[in-house]
Amino acid sequence: MRDFVRLCDAWHGRPDLFQAVMDGYGRHFTPDEEAHLTILSILDSVSGISYGAAHNDPELVERGRRTLARLRAAQRP
């Protein structure tokens, strides 16, 4: 799942890209894998925001914030 963390940003809003990745992977994620991907994405986002802020990398900070916003929106009923 760790390998898919950064790809999530690329396929967000692009169901065609998501499907292409799943086709290449050979199957869709299980519910446990989706949960693991969410947790890893949160950790990667927080780490990226922290590192990006400390090292003047606004693109990394923005990607982290964008990922957290996407995950937050997906959790709303």
C-alpha positions as CSV (number, residue, x, y, z in Angstrom):
1,M,0.0,0.0,0.0
2,R,2.9,2.3,0.7
3,D,3.7,2.4,-3.1
4,F,0.2,3.7,-3.8
5,V,0.3,6.6,-1.3
6,R,1.7,9.2,-3.7
7,L,-0.3,7.8,-6.7
8,C,-3.5,8.7,-4.9
9,D,-2.9,12.4,-5.6
10,A,-2.4,11.7,-9.3
11,W,-5.6,9.7,-9.8
12,H,-7.9,11.8,-7.6
13,G,-10.7,13.1,-9.7
14,R,-9.5,10.9,-12.6
15,P,-11.4,7.6,-12.5
16,D,-9.7,6.7,-15.8
17,L,-6.3,6.8,-14.1
18,F,-7.5,5.0,-11.1
19,Q,-8.9,2.2,-13.2
20,A,-5.7,2.0,-15.2
21,V,-3.7,1.6,-12.0
22,M,-6.2,-1.1,-10.8
23,D,-6.0,-2.9,-14.2
24,G,-2.2,-2.9,-13.9
25,Y,-2.4,-4.1,-10.3
26,G,-4.7,-6.8,-11.3
27,R,-7.5,-6.2,-8.8
28,H,-9.1,-3.5,-6.6
29,F,-8.1,-2.9,-3.0
30,T,-9.7,-4.9,-0.2
31,P,-11.4,-2.9,2.5
32,D,-8.4,-3.6,4.8
33,E,-6.0,-2.3,2.2
34,E,-8.1,0.8,1.7
35,A,-8.0,1.5,5.4
36,H,-4.2,0.9,5.4
37,L,-3.8,3.3,2.4
38,T,-5.8,6.0,4.3
39,I,-3.6,5.7,7.4
40,L,-0.4,5.7,5.4
41,S,-1.7,8.7,3.4
42,I,-2.4,10.7,6.6
43,L,1.1,9.9,7.9
44,D,2.7,10.8,4.6
45,S,0.8,14.1,4.5
46,V,1.7,15.2,8.0
47,S,5.3,14.2,7.4
48,G,5.4,16.1,4.1
49,I,3.8,19.3,5.6
50,S,6.3,19.2,8.4
51,Y,9.3,18.6,6.2
52,G,8.2,21.0,3.5
53,A,7.6,23.8,6.0
54,A,11.0,23.3,7.6
55,H,12.8,23.1,4.3
56,N,10.9,25.8,2.3
57,D,9.2,23.3,-0.1
58,P,5.8,24.8,-0.7
59,E,4.9,22.1,-3.2
60,L,5.4,19.4,-0.6
61,V,3.3,21.3,1.9
62,E,0.5,21.8,-0.7
63,R,0.5,18.1,-1.6
64,G,0.1,17.2,2.1
65,R,-2.7,19.7,2.6
66,R,-4.4,18.6,-0.5
67,T,-4.3,15.0,0.5
68,L,-5.6,15.8,4.0
69,A,-8.5,17.8,2.5
70,R,-9.3,15.0,0.1
71,L,-9.3,12.4,2.9
72,R,-11.4,14.7,5.2
73,A,-14.0,15.2,2.4
74,A,-14.2,11.4,1.7
75,Q,-15.0,10.7,5.4
76,R,-18.1,12.9,5.4
77,P,-21.4,11.1,5.3
